[in-house]
């Protein structure tokens, strides 16, 4: 039920509306961010592949250059003839020719800076000449993997990268070199051919691919014929534990291949910041939407709550209800309209009540005018004389007290009497009831300072009547009626107590509810509720509220079979409070 109420609440509807308005913007932002990321990814891939292909062209060009150099040397007849006509190049008889070959090879290495060493191996003896060491003795060269591969290539160029995995360890070859080999005499049918070898430092290849190295976390790997050649930063990828975060691009050209590895987080560092900024803006926008929805809700709910509270207060009987505000908007206009309506309603109700009050007064005055006091007094005097003459003292006393009671009750002019006069007048009525019931006593305890205080005419009579008829009269064992007054500051307290039968708890609860409904703004007794035994008490409280205001009150406390106490509270003016 609470969830359903929240779904129908204004706050939920406003928040949902703002979020729905924000949804297309958020969707477009997320789509644009992801789409731009995809475009950037494609552009980076295309540019990287282009750079890798360009680098491979340089590497391939270097290989082609080595192919041309080895081809030129293998076709050089002066060099070929020298090696074909010797059985051992290192013998003293061939030193001059060997020196000539070495000079030609040295000239080649001097012209081409990529070639670090050039040497020729005599197939029959295993000896040779090198630009670095001069004479070269390599008796087991025929067992080398690269040598066999060169012999079997039928004059083609062989590229050899020394590694432990390919051909095993070599006695002469350096792992920091890449070797290009070819048969020295491609036209020779010798079973033990001579082999020309050019050695290129891997640093030359590293220089070619080094320009691609733009980050310390990047690694570039160069391979030939699926065999590893070199890499620029071997430990870069080992420190990155997330393989999914690594971008790998591989390109191939002839037998060469190059592969670039780089963390995506580094590639898209700037775009990732932009993405984070976009998501941050989205989160802030959602929070702002919820906050603005809450502010709008507060701006709407506060005046509505004020209006609702004012309506409840007004419907509860507070006719002076007014909404205090400084608003200049539509809600201010509505509140002003409520204030005007409440004021008009209050005036209408008070005017209506005043009409009823004037009507009641006129009816009472008409009743008084219809009763001829002299006729009533003469009749009562005649009854008194007959009773006194016949010595019927109870009747004579009842008649004389009744006459005195009516003389004040039906008297015109004064609306208020002092408390002392009120009690004296009330004693005429009490004495009549004592003679009639003959089983209760009366105790009057008036504080001296309260005797001269003016109170409404006949204010206490309904309370005393209620105590006698509904309390003491029903108590067969008799009882006591007490009237007590005292002054507490600027308040007069009058208590009428009886030791009669009391009021049952259910009736007491009902009476308390009806009495609490009577206020200075709601002082009329509902015509829809039929008169009951406590109508007099409600009428007294209504007169108190009407005449003395909201501070005046009537409170009833009763315990069944023990008695009832009615307390009347009357606020005093400055003169009376002295």
MARDRENKOL-652129 format. One record per residue (C-alpha): x, y, z. Coordinates in nm, 3 decimals. Example, Ala and Ser with C-alpha at 12.3 -4.5 7.8 and 13.67 -1.06 7.14 Angstrom:
2
NUTI c1 c2 c3
NUTI 1.230 -0.450 0.780
NUTI 1.367 -0.106 0.714
END
This chain:
578
NUTI c1 c2 c3
NUTI 0.000 0.000 0.000
NUTI 0.285 0.237 0.088
NUTI 0.459 0.151 -0.239
NUTI 0.137 0.224 -0.432
NUTI 0.101 0.558 -0.256
NUTI 0.459 0.648 -0.344
NUTI 0.400 0.559 -0.707
NUTI 0.104 0.799 -0.712
NUTI 0.288 1.072 -0.520
NUTI 0.372 1.403 -0.685
NUTI 0.738 1.368 -0.589
NUTI 0.771 1.034 -0.771
NUTI 0.593 1.167 -1.081
NUTI 0.811 1.479 -1.095
NUTI 1.131 1.279 -1.050
NUTI 1.025 1.030 -1.318
NUTI 0.938 1.316 -1.555
NUTI 1.277 1.481 -1.514
NUTI 1.457 1.149 -1.560
NUTI 1.256 1.072 -1.875
NUTI 1.348 1.415 -2.012
NUTI 1.711 1.341 -1.931
NUTI 1.704 0.988 -2.077
NUTI 1.743 1.087 -2.449
NUTI 2.036 1.317 -2.364
NUTI 2.205 1.044 -2.161
NUTI 2.145 0.787 -2.436
NUTI 2.287 1.016 -2.705
NUTI 2.589 1.097 -2.487
NUTI 2.664 0.730 -2.419
NUTI 2.613 0.638 -2.786
NUTI 2.831 0.927 -2.908
NUTI 3.101 0.836 -2.658
NUTI 3.106 0.468 -2.757
NUTI 3.081 0.553 -3.128
NUTI 3.373 0.799 -3.108
NUTI 3.569 0.535 -2.917
NUTI 3.503 0.285 -3.195
NUTI 3.604 0.535 -3.465
NUTI 3.920 0.622 -3.276
NUTI 3.997 0.252 -3.235
NUTI 3.963 0.197 -3.610
NUTI 4.177 0.500 -3.689
NUTI 4.449 0.389 -3.450
NUTI 4.444 0.040 -3.601
NUTI 4.465 0.177 -3.955
NUTI 4.748 0.416 -3.876
NUTI 4.937 0.154 -3.678
NUTI 4.901 -0.101 -3.957
NUTI 5.022 0.157 -4.207
NUTI 5.328 0.232 -3.993
NUTI 5.399 -0.139 -3.949
NUTI 5.372 -0.204 -4.323
NUTI 5.605 0.088 -4.393
NUTI 5.855 -0.053 -4.144
NUTI 5.827 -0.397 -4.302
NUTI 5.903 -0.242 -4.639
NUTI 6.225 -0.102 -4.496
NUTI 6.315 -0.441 -4.349
NUTI 6.226 -0.613 -4.673
NUTI 6.427 -0.355 -4.865
NUTI 6.727 -0.432 -4.647
NUTI 6.686 -0.801 -4.725
NUTI 6.661 -0.727 -5.096
NUTI 6.975 -0.518 -5.069
NUTI 7.155 -0.813 -4.908
NUTI 7.022 -1.033 -5.186
NUTI 7.168 -0.802 -5.449
NUTI 7.501 -0.770 -5.270
NUTI 7.544 -1.144 -5.231
NUTI 7.438 -1.195 -5.590
NUTI 7.696 -0.945 -5.719
NUTI 7.974 -1.110 -5.520
NUTI 7.874 -1.461 -5.622
NUTI 7.888 -1.352 -5.984
NUTI 8.225 -1.180 -5.945
NUTI 8.453 -1.403 -6.158
NUTI 8.777 -1.286 -5.996
NUTI 8.656 -1.393 -5.653
NUTI 8.491 -1.709 -5.778
NUTI 8.801 -1.819 -5.971
NUTI 9.028 -1.771 -5.673
NUTI 8.812 -1.995 -5.454
NUTI 8.752 -2.253 -5.720
NUTI 9.125 -2.301 -5.787
NUTI 9.239 -2.356 -5.429
NUTI 9.215 -2.658 -5.208
NUTI 9.294 -2.464 -4.891
NUTI 9.256 -2.086 -4.888
NUTI 9.480 -2.047 -4.586
NUTI 9.785 -2.212 -4.747
NUTI 10.084 -1.979 -4.804
NUTI 10.054 -2.020 -5.179
NUTI 9.718 -1.847 -5.186
NUTI 9.776 -1.565 -4.940
NUTI 9.782 -1.298 -5.207
NUTI 9.456 -1.412 -5.360
NUTI 9.302 -1.439 -5.015
NUTI 9.413 -1.085 -4.938
NUTI 9.256 -0.963 -5.262
NUTI 8.924 -1.123 -5.173
NUTI 8.936 -0.975 -4.823
NUTI 8.994 -0.627 -4.965
NUTI 8.695 -0.657 -5.195
NUTI 8.473 -0.778 -4.908
NUTI 8.600 -0.496 -4.683
NUTI 8.516 -0.243 -4.951
NUTI 8.163 -0.381 -4.952
NUTI 8.124 -0.352 -4.575
NUTI 8.264 0.000 -4.580
NUTI 8.015 0.110 -4.842
NUTI 7.715 -0.056 -4.670
NUTI 7.711 0.037 -4.302
NUTI 7.450 -0.230 -4.224
NUTI 7.697 -0.511 -4.301
NUTI 7.917 -0.574 -3.999
NUTI 8.102 -0.874 -4.140
NUTI 8.144 -1.059 -4.467
NUTI 8.312 -1.394 -4.501
NUTI 8.351 -1.679 -4.752
NUTI 8.375 -2.043 -4.646
NUTI 8.568 -2.297 -4.855
NUTI 8.342 -2.598 -4.871
NUTI 8.613 -2.863 -4.900
NUTI 8.850 -2.747 -4.623
NUTI 8.615 -2.549 -4.399
NUTI 8.860 -2.260 -4.398
NUTI 8.781 -1.913 -4.517
NUTI 8.840 -1.541 -4.506
NUTI 8.656 -1.279 -4.298
NUTI 8.657 -0.901 -4.296
NUTI 8.679 -0.907 -3.917
NUTI 8.918 -1.193 -3.835
NUTI 9.108 -1.233 -4.157
NUTI 9.168 -1.607 -4.184
NUTI 8.887 -1.828 -4.072
NUTI 8.911 -2.193 -3.970
NUTI 8.580 -2.375 -3.935
NUTI 8.637 -2.750 -3.988
NUTI 8.284 -2.851 -3.880
NUTI 8.105 -2.591 -4.089
NUTI 7.946 -2.864 -4.301
NUTI 7.749 -2.975 -3.996
NUTI 7.595 -2.630 -3.943
NUTI 7.224 -2.608 -4.011
NUTI 7.250 -2.283 -4.200
NUTI 7.532 -2.422 -4.418
NUTI 7.326 -2.724 -4.518
NUTI 7.028 -2.497 -4.584
NUTI 7.241 -2.274 -4.809
NUTI 7.380 -2.572 -5.004
NUTI 7.027 -2.706 -5.055
NUTI 6.890 -2.368 -5.169
NUTI 7.039 -2.408 -5.518
NUTI 7.188 -2.060 -5.519
NUTI 6.903 -1.882 -5.346
NUTI 6.946 -1.640 -5.058
NUTI 6.918 -1.790 -4.710
NUTI 6.845 -1.573 -4.404
NUTI 6.963 -1.724 -4.077
NUTI 6.886 -1.590 -3.729
NUTI 7.102 -1.776 -3.475
NUTI 6.898 -1.915 -3.187
NUTI 6.923 -2.220 -2.967
NUTI 6.592 -2.345 -3.107
NUTI 6.696 -2.324 -3.475
NUTI 6.998 -2.540 -3.566
NUTI 7.139 -2.548 -3.215
NUTI 7.436 -2.343 -3.090
NUTI 7.697 -2.234 -3.343
NUTI 8.073 -2.216 -3.290
NUTI 8.121 -1.894 -3.483
NUTI 7.789 -1.721 -3.545
NUTI 7.682 -1.436 -3.311
NUTI 7.327 -1.418 -3.176
NUTI 7.331 -1.040 -3.222
NUTI 7.366 -1.080 -3.598
NUTI 7.141 -1.182 -3.885
NUTI 7.323 -1.378 -4.153
NUTI 7.252 -1.375 -4.526
NUTI 7.418 -1.665 -4.711
NUTI 7.441 -1.779 -5.074
NUTI 7.651 -2.019 -5.281
NUTI 7.958 -1.838 -5.409
NUTI 7.941 -2.002 -5.751
NUTI 7.584 -2.076 -5.847
NUTI 7.700 -2.235 -6.173
NUTI 7.933 -2.483 -6.004
NUTI 7.835 -2.849 -5.975
NUTI 8.087 -2.917 -5.700
NUTI 7.974 -3.149 -5.426
NUTI 8.145 -2.924 -5.174
NUTI 8.051 -2.571 -5.282
NUTI 8.182 -2.250 -5.134
NUTI 7.944 -2.022 -4.937
NUTI 7.931 -1.643 -4.914
NUTI 7.791 -1.495 -4.587
NUTI 7.701 -1.134 -4.502
NUTI 7.631 -1.051 -4.134
NUTI 7.399 -0.761 -4.047
NUTI 7.380 -0.635 -3.689
NUTI 7.033 -0.662 -3.532
NUTI 7.083 -0.302 -3.419
NUTI 7.024 -0.199 -3.780
NUTI 6.681 -0.361 -3.769
NUTI 6.620 -0.212 -3.425
NUTI 6.685 0.135 -3.568
NUTI 6.429 0.068 -3.840
NUTI 6.152 -0.029 -3.597
NUTI 6.259 0.198 -3.309
NUTI 6.057 0.496 -3.441
NUTI 5.741 0.295 -3.372
NUTI 5.830 0.277 -3.002
NUTI 5.627 0.567 -2.858
NUTI 5.580 0.434 -2.506
NUTI 5.770 0.246 -2.241
NUTI 5.479 0.002 -2.217
NUTI 5.493 -0.083 -2.588
NUTI 5.668 -0.387 -2.734
NUTI 5.749 -0.445 -3.104
NUTI 5.848 -0.794 -3.216
NUTI 6.018 -0.867 -3.550
NUTI 6.016 -1.222 -3.689
NUTI 6.146 -1.396 -4.000
NUTI 5.980 -1.706 -4.135
NUTI 5.793 -1.744 -3.801
NUTI 6.126 -1.734 -3.620
NUTI 6.196 -1.471 -3.357
NUTI 6.444 -1.201 -3.456
NUTI 6.420 -0.925 -3.196
NUTI 6.182 -0.719 -2.981
NUTI 6.216 -0.367 -2.849
NUTI 6.076 -0.403 -2.495
NUTI 6.046 -0.770 -2.387
NUTI 5.929 -0.702 -2.030
NUTI 5.657 -0.450 -2.113
NUTI 5.369 -0.695 -2.151
NUTI 5.471 -0.921 -1.866
NUTI 5.385 -0.654 -1.613
NUTI 5.036 -0.611 -1.756
NUTI 4.824 -0.887 -1.606
NUTI 4.517 -0.820 -1.818
NUTI 4.564 -0.969 -2.165
NUTI 4.226 -0.833 -2.274
NUTI 4.365 -0.482 -2.226
NUTI 4.646 -0.541 -2.481
NUTI 4.605 -0.432 -2.843
NUTI 4.804 -0.658 -3.079
NUTI 4.851 -0.578 -3.450
NUTI 5.049 -0.806 -3.683
NUTI 5.155 -0.746 -4.044
NUTI 5.342 -0.977 -4.283
NUTI 5.546 -0.913 -4.595
NUTI 5.723 -1.200 -4.770
NUTI 5.890 -1.397 -4.490
NUTI 5.906 -1.103 -4.248
NUTI 5.641 -1.022 -3.991
NUTI 5.612 -0.746 -3.733
NUTI 5.383 -0.733 -3.431
NUTI 5.302 -0.440 -3.202
NUTI 5.165 -0.481 -2.851
NUTI 5.042 -0.192 -2.637
NUTI 4.797 -0.157 -2.345
NUTI 4.462 -0.020 -2.458
NUTI 4.442 0.188 -2.143
NUTI 4.749 0.377 -2.261
NUTI 4.629 0.411 -2.618
NUTI 4.294 0.549 -2.509
NUTI 4.417 0.740 -2.207
NUTI 4.286 1.075 -2.329
NUTI 3.963 0.932 -2.462
NUTI 3.921 0.736 -2.139
NUTI 3.941 1.062 -1.948
NUTI 3.684 1.210 -2.182
NUTI 3.468 0.902 -2.129
NUTI 3.499 0.935 -1.752
NUTI 3.414 1.304 -1.780
NUTI 3.108 1.216 -1.987
NUTI 2.990 0.959 -1.734
NUTI 3.056 1.207 -1.454
NUTI 2.839 1.464 -1.633
NUTI 2.567 1.199 -1.675
NUTI 2.577 1.113 -1.303
NUTI 2.575 1.482 -1.208
NUTI 2.286 1.541 -1.448
NUTI 2.084 1.260 -1.290
NUTI 2.158 1.390 -0.941
NUTI 2.067 1.743 -1.052
NUTI 1.744 1.615 -1.207
NUTI 1.647 1.439 -0.884
NUTI 1.747 1.747 -0.681
NUTI 1.553 1.987 -0.904
NUTI 1.254 1.751 -0.894
NUTI 1.275 1.756 -0.515
NUTI 1.297 2.138 -0.510
NUTI 0.997 2.168 -0.741
NUTI 0.811 1.915 -0.526
NUTI 0.893 2.114 -0.212
NUTI 0.778 2.435 -0.378
NUTI 0.451 2.266 -0.468
NUTI 0.401 2.051 -0.159
NUTI 0.470 2.320 0.102
NUTI 0.188 2.551 -0.004
NUTI -0.039 2.252 -0.058
NUTI 0.038 2.128 0.294
NUTI -0.035 2.477 0.428
NUTI -0.366 2.480 0.244
NUTI -0.452 2.129 0.365
NUTI -0.367 2.218 0.727
NUTI -0.574 2.535 0.701
NUTI -0.871 2.343 0.561
NUTI -0.846 2.086 0.843
NUTI -0.820 2.361 1.104
NUTI -1.114 2.548 0.957
NUTI -1.329 2.235 0.927
NUTI -1.243 2.155 1.291
NUTI -1.423 2.472 1.401
NUTI -1.140 2.727 1.407
NUTI -1.322 3.001 1.218
NUTI -1.037 3.253 1.257
NUTI -0.799 3.039 1.049
NUTI -0.583 3.250 0.816
NUTI -0.278 3.149 0.609
NUTI 0.018 3.382 0.665
NUTI 0.243 3.398 0.357
NUTI 0.443 3.627 0.130
NUTI 0.395 3.443 -0.195
NUTI 0.325 3.637 -0.515
NUTI 0.260 3.336 -0.738
NUTI -0.051 3.132 -0.812
NUTI -0.027 2.957 -0.477
NUTI -0.031 3.298 -0.312
NUTI -0.348 3.380 -0.502
NUTI -0.505 3.051 -0.389
NUTI -0.406 3.120 -0.026
NUTI -0.550 3.470 -0.046
NUTI -0.867 3.318 -0.186
NUTI -0.882 3.076 0.106
NUTI -0.833 3.361 0.355
NUTI -1.115 3.558 0.196
NUTI -1.338 3.251 0.191
NUTI -1.262 3.167 0.556
NUTI -1.329 3.524 0.666
NUTI -1.654 3.538 0.471
NUTI -1.757 3.202 0.612
NUTI -1.676 3.314 0.966
NUTI -1.878 3.631 0.928
NUTI -2.164 3.433 0.777
NUTI -2.162 3.179 1.063
NUTI -2.140 3.448 1.330
NUTI -2.415 3.647 1.163
NUTI -2.628 3.334 1.145
NUTI -2.564 3.258 1.512
NUTI -2.635 3.614 1.614
NUTI -2.964 3.587 1.430
NUTI -3.044 3.268 1.619
NUTI -2.936 3.431 1.945
NUTI -3.153 3.734 1.881
NUTI -3.438 3.501 1.789
NUTI -3.390 3.306 2.113
NUTI -3.378 3.627 2.313
NUTI -3.689 3.755 2.143
NUTI -3.868 3.426 2.211
NUTI -3.760 3.441 2.576
NUTI -3.869 3.801 2.598
NUTI -4.200 3.705 2.442
NUTI -4.238 3.428 2.698
NUTI -4.159 3.672 2.976
NUTI -4.409 3.918 2.839
NUTI -4.676 3.650 2.817
NUTI -4.626 3.560 3.181
NUTI -4.774 3.826 3.403
NUTI -4.534 3.840 3.698
NUTI -4.791 4.011 3.921
NUTI -5.049 3.742 3.842
NUTI -4.789 3.468 3.911
NUTI -4.674 3.630 4.234
NUTI -5.036 3.691 4.352
NUTI -5.128 3.330 4.275
NUTI -4.823 3.197 4.463
NUTI -4.901 3.436 4.750
NUTI -5.258 3.300 4.766
NUTI -5.128 2.941 4.775
NUTI -4.883 3.042 5.048
NUTI -5.161 3.203 5.254
NUTI -5.384 2.894 5.229
NUTI -5.093 2.664 5.321
NUTI -4.988 2.885 5.611
NUTI -5.348 2.916 5.734
NUTI -5.384 2.538 5.731
NUTI -5.040 2.503 5.887
NUTI -4.894 2.308 5.594
NUTI -4.544 2.444 5.643
NUTI -4.370 2.239 5.367
NUTI -4.604 2.376 5.100
NUTI -4.584 2.729 5.233
NUTI -4.203 2.716 5.237
NUTI -4.185 2.564 4.889
NUTI -4.420 2.831 4.752
NUTI -4.235 3.123 4.911
NUTI -3.896 2.996 4.780
NUTI -4.042 2.930 4.437
NUTI -4.185 3.281 4.428
NUTI -3.851 3.433 4.522
NUTI -3.674 3.217 4.255
NUTI -3.914 3.326 3.981
NUTI -3.891 3.688 4.090
NUTI -3.521 3.689 3.992
NUTI -3.546 3.444 3.699
NUTI -3.829 3.628 3.527
NUTI -3.695 3.968 3.616
NUTI -3.598 4.195 3.327
NUTI -3.297 4.425 3.291
NUTI -2.990 4.268 3.454
NUTI -2.792 3.998 3.268
NUTI -2.524 3.944 3.535
NUTI -2.522 3.908 3.913
NUTI -2.247 3.877 4.170
NUTI -2.150 3.527 4.270
NUTI -2.294 3.586 4.617
NUTI -2.629 3.702 4.470
NUTI -2.628 3.408 4.230
NUTI -2.582 3.158 4.515
NUTI -2.849 3.329 4.729
NUTI -3.092 3.310 4.437
NUTI -2.984 2.950 4.373
NUTI -3.063 2.856 4.733
NUTI -3.436 2.924 4.667
NUTI -3.430 2.654 4.398
NUTI -3.218 2.420 4.614
NUTI -3.457 2.461 4.909
NUTI -3.753 2.365 4.690
NUTI -3.564 2.049 4.582
NUTI -3.467 1.971 4.942
NUTI -3.829 1.985 5.054
NUTI -3.930 1.772 4.757
NUTI -3.667 1.498 4.805
NUTI -3.589 1.544 5.174
NUTI -3.262 1.346 5.165
NUTI -2.958 1.566 5.077
NUTI -2.769 1.844 5.247
NUTI -2.603 2.157 5.106
NUTI -2.262 2.308 5.182
NUTI -2.163 2.650 5.042
NUTI -1.793 2.749 5.053
NUTI -1.729 3.080 4.875
NUTI -1.390 3.246 4.894
NUTI -1.435 3.603 5.013
NUTI -1.258 3.755 4.714
NUTI -1.496 3.580 4.474
NUTI -1.830 3.691 4.621
NUTI -1.838 4.026 4.440
NUTI -1.739 3.887 4.098
NUTI -2.009 3.928 3.834
NUTI -2.121 3.613 3.647
NUTI -2.396 3.535 3.396
NUTI -2.752 3.511 3.515
NUTI -2.872 3.152 3.579
NUTI -2.523 3.014 3.491
NUTI -2.509 2.770 3.783
NUTI -2.876 2.666 3.796
NUTI -2.854 2.398 3.517
NUTI -2.541 2.252 3.681
NUTI -2.708 2.234 4.025
NUTI -3.025 2.094 3.870
NUTI -2.823 1.823 3.694
NUTI -2.647 1.734 4.022
NUTI -2.975 1.702 4.213
NUTI -3.194 1.525 3.957
NUTI -2.933 1.291 3.799
NUTI -2.711 1.243 4.104
NUTI -2.852 1.301 4.451
NUTI -3.217 1.220 4.379
NUTI -3.123 0.870 4.256
NUTI -2.918 0.800 4.566
NUTI -3.159 0.649 4.821
NUTI -2.913 0.700 5.105
NUTI -2.906 1.074 5.054
NUTI -2.594 1.277 4.988
NUTI -2.439 1.620 4.991
NUTI -2.431 1.907 4.744
NUTI -2.129 2.137 4.765
NUTI -2.073 2.472 4.589
NUTI -1.712 2.591 4.618
NUTI -1.544 2.898 4.470
NUTI -1.188 3.030 4.471
NUTI -0.969 3.262 4.269
NUTI -0.641 3.151 4.106
NUTI -0.468 3.458 3.964
NUTI -0.692 3.606 3.698
NUTI -0.923 3.301 3.689
NUTI -1.242 3.227 3.883
NUTI -1.300 2.859 3.964
NUTI -1.647 2.738 4.065
NUTI -1.701 2.374 4.159
NUTI -2.037 2.204 4.198
NUTI -1.994 1.864 4.363
NUTI -2.239 1.594 4.461
NUTI -2.204 1.258 4.629
NUTI -2.472 1.100 4.414
NUTI -2.471 0.806 4.175
NUTI -2.209 0.943 3.936
NUTI -2.201 0.894 3.559
NUTI -2.131 0.554 3.395
NUTI -1.797 0.535 3.210
NUTI -1.951 0.498 2.862
NUTI -2.181 0.796 2.912
NUTI -1.893 0.991 3.065
NUTI -1.677 0.925 2.758
NUTI -1.959 1.036 2.527
NUTI -2.021 1.350 2.737
NUTI -1.650 1.442 2.736
NUTI -1.635 1.412 2.355
NUTI -1.940 1.635 2.311
NUTI -1.813 1.894 2.560
NUTI -1.465 1.904 2.396
NUTI -1.630 1.979 2.061
NUTI -1.769 2.306 2.200
NUTI -1.518 2.593 2.147
NUTI -1.536 2.968 2.115
NUTI -1.554 2.922 1.737
NUTI -1.785 2.623 1.746
NUTI -2.017 2.698 2.034
NUTI -2.349 2.588 1.887
NUTI -2.497 2.259 2.000
NUTI -2.576 2.040 1.703
NUTI -2.946 2.035 1.626
NUTI -2.913 1.686 1.486
NUTI -2.827 1.540 1.827
NUTI -3.142 1.490 2.041
NUTI -3.154 1.656 2.386
NUTI -3.033 1.426 2.664
NUTI -2.998 1.441 3.041
NUTI -2.676 1.643 3.006
NUTI -2.814 1.904 2.767
NUTI -2.797 2.163 3.046
NUTI -2.420 2.111 3.093
NUTI -2.355 2.151 2.722
NUTI -2.570 2.463 2.716
NUTI -2.374 2.612 3.008
NUTI -2.040 2.550 2.831
NUTI -2.179 2.700 2.511
NUTI -2.282 3.016 2.703
NUTI -1.937 3.028 2.869
NUTI -1.752 3.009 2.535
NUTI -1.983 3.263 2.374
NUTI -1.968 3.518 2.656
NUTI -1.618 3.474 2.805
NUTI -1.417 3.340 2.509
NUTI -1.190 3.040 2.455
NUTI -1.026 3.053 2.800
NUTI -1.357 2.986 2.972
NUTI -1.428 2.615 3.019
NUTI -1.646 2.352 3.184
NUTI -1.494 2.023 3.291
NUTI -1.676 1.718 3.430
NUTI -1.515 1.451 3.646
NUTI -1.729 1.162 3.765
NUTI -1.686 0.821 3.925
NUTI -1.981 0.586 3.908
NUTI -2.151 0.528 4.248
NUTI -1.924 0.790 4.409
NUTI -2.026 1.126 4.270
NUTI -1.965 1.400 4.015
NUTI -1.766 1.723 4.014
NUTI -1.829 2.001 3.761
NUTI -1.557 2.269 3.743
NUTI -1.635 2.602 3.576
NUTI -1.339 2.820 3.474
NUTI -1.407 3.191 3.407
NUTI -1.131 3.434 3.301
NUTI -1.144 3.763 3.490
NUTI -1.086 4.114 3.364
NUTI -0.817 4.338 3.512
NUTI -1.064 4.510 3.744
NUTI -1.217 4.181 3.864
NUTI -0.878 4.014 3.914
NUTI -0.778 4.277 4.171
END
